[in-house]
Amino acid sequence: MRDHRPADALDVYLRLLGPLKQSTGDQAYHEVARLLRSIRECHERLGTPEEFSRHLAALRTALKRRPKLMKILDTNGL
């Protein structure tokens, strides 16, 4: 769906990401990174990479007290 309908896929990914932001632990953090990579790709396909950058910056600010998550995001180029 991401390839052919990026706007629809983006909506799904953002809905899935919401509850994960409250979760902790390696599995949740890796899933956050996976979803963020997909969200970034959708924004690239839609021509809105700056919107992704703002979203990612806000997420990093909100969750900055989770050093393991920050490390996983860094490792994933996020």
FENWO-V988632 format. One record per pair of residues at least 24 apart in sequence whose ideal C-beta (glycine too) atoms are under 10 Angstrom apart, sorted by the first residue. I is the first residue (numbers start at 1). J is the second residue. Records with the same first field share a line. If there is no record, write none. Layout:
I->J / J
//
This chain:
1->42
2->38 / 39 / 41 / 42 / 45
3->41 / 42 / 45
4->45
5->42 / 45
6->38 / 39 / 41 / 42 / 43 / 44 / 45 / 46 / 47 / 48
7->42 / 45 / 46 / 48
8->42
9->38 / 39 / 41 / 42 / 45 / 46
10->38 / 39 / 41 / 42 / 43 / 45 / 46 / 48 / 51 / 52
11->42
12->38 / 39 / 42
13->37 / 38 / 39 / 40 / 41 / 42
14->39 / 42 / 55
17->55 / 59
21->59 / 62 / 63 / 66 / 69
22->63
23->69
24->63 / 66 / 68 / 69
25->68 / 69
26->68 / 69 / 72
28->66 / 69 / 72
29->63 / 66 / 68 / 69 / 70 / 71 / 72 / 73 / 76
30->69 / 72 / 75 / 76
31->72
32->59 / 63 / 66 / 69 / 72 / 73 / 76 / 78
33->69 / 72 / 73 / 74 / 75 / 76 / 77 / 78
34->72 / 76
36->72 / 73 / 76 / 77 / 78
37->76 / 77 / 78
39->78
40->76 / 77 / 78
52->78
//
